[in-house]
Amino acid sequence: MNQLSFYISEKQHHANMPLYEWLLEEAKSLGVHGGSAFRAIAGFGRHGHMHEETFFELAGELAVKVEFILDDALADRLLEKIRSHNMNVFYLKQTVEAGVA
């Protein structure tokens, strides 16, 4: 099993919808059994600018992590789908053990 995580900005869109929503919908259409999007409360990216959730924070500046647990074949299919749309999306793919105890 793999954990496939995407790190994007709230303000990123694709196909007239937030990118996190598009990723979830595409994964679902490929047969992925579940996925989640998590909004950050603070962080910085490659440019070093610190962003925090405050009253004055402009919408769209914080990171969103979209995460799936899936097998190799589905991970490859989802990554290929993203590549076919010429997206520039940072991801992390790592092997995990998943189960129910």
C-alpha positions in Angstrom: 0.0 0.0 0.0 1.0 3.6 -0.6 0.3 6.9 1.0 0.1 9.5 -1.8 0.0 13.1 -0.5 -0.3 16.3 -2.5 0.7 19.7 -1.1 -1.1 22.5 -2.8 -2.3 26.0 -2.1 -6.0 26.8 -1.3 -6.0 29.2 -4.2 -5.0 26.6 -6.8 -7.9 25.7 -9.2 -8.3 23.3 -12.1 -11.3 22.7 -14.3 -13.2 25.5 -12.6 -13.0 24.0 -9.1 -10.5 24.1 -6.2 -7.6 21.7 -7.0 -8.1 19.8 -3.8 -11.7 19.0 -4.9 -10.5 18.1 -8.4 -7.9 15.6 -6.9 -10.6 14.0 -4.7 -13.0 13.7 -7.6 -10.4 12.2 -10.0 -9.3 9.7 -7.4 -12.9 8.7 -6.7 -13.5 8.2 -10.5 -10.5 6.0 -10.7 -11.8 3.7 -7.9 -9.8 5.0 -5.0 -11.8 4.0 -1.8 -11.2 7.2 0.1 -9.2 10.4 0.4 -9.1 13.5 2.6 -8.1 17.2 2.3 -6.5 18.9 5.3 -6.1 22.7 5.6 -3.0 24.0 7.3 -3.2 26.5 10.2 0.4 27.8 9.5 3.4 27.0 7.3 5.9 28.2 4.7 6.9 26.9 1.3 9.9 27.0 -1.0 9.8 30.8 -1.1 10.1 31.1 2.7 7.0 33.2 3.3 5.3 32.4 6.5 1.5 32.1 6.3 -0.7 31.8 9.4 -4.5 31.6 9.8 -5.3 35.0 11.3 -8.2 37.4 11.1 -6.3 39.4 8.5 -5.0 36.5 6.4 -6.1 36.7 2.8 -8.0 33.7 1.7 -6.1 31.2 -0.4 -2.7 31.6 1.1 -2.5 28.5 3.3 -1.5 25.0 2.2 -3.9 22.0 1.7 -2.7 18.4 2.0 -4.7 15.9 -0.1 -4.0 12.4 1.0 -4.9 8.9 -0.2 -4.0 5.3 0.9 -4.0 3.2 -2.2 -2.3 0.4 -4.1 0.6 0.8 -6.6 -1.7 0.6 -9.6 -4.1 3.2 -8.5 -1.3 5.5 -7.4 0.3 5.3 -10.8 -3.0 5.9 -12.5 -3.7 9.0 -10.5 -0.3 10.4 -11.0 -0.5 9.7 -14.8 -3.9 11.5 -14.9 -2.4 14.5 -13.2 0.6 14.5 -15.6 -1.8 14.3 -18.6 -3.2 17.6 -17.5 0.3 19.2 -17.4 0.0 20.2 -13.7 2.8 21.3 -11.5 1.8 19.6 -8.3 4.2 18.5 -5.6 3.5 15.1 -4.2 5.0 12.5 -1.7 4.6 8.8 -2.3 5.6 6.4 0.4 5.0 2.8 1.3 2.8 2.3 4.3 1.2 -0.6 6.2 -2.6 -0.1 6.5 -5.1 -2.2 8.3 -7.8 -2.4 11.0 -6.9 -3.5 14.5 
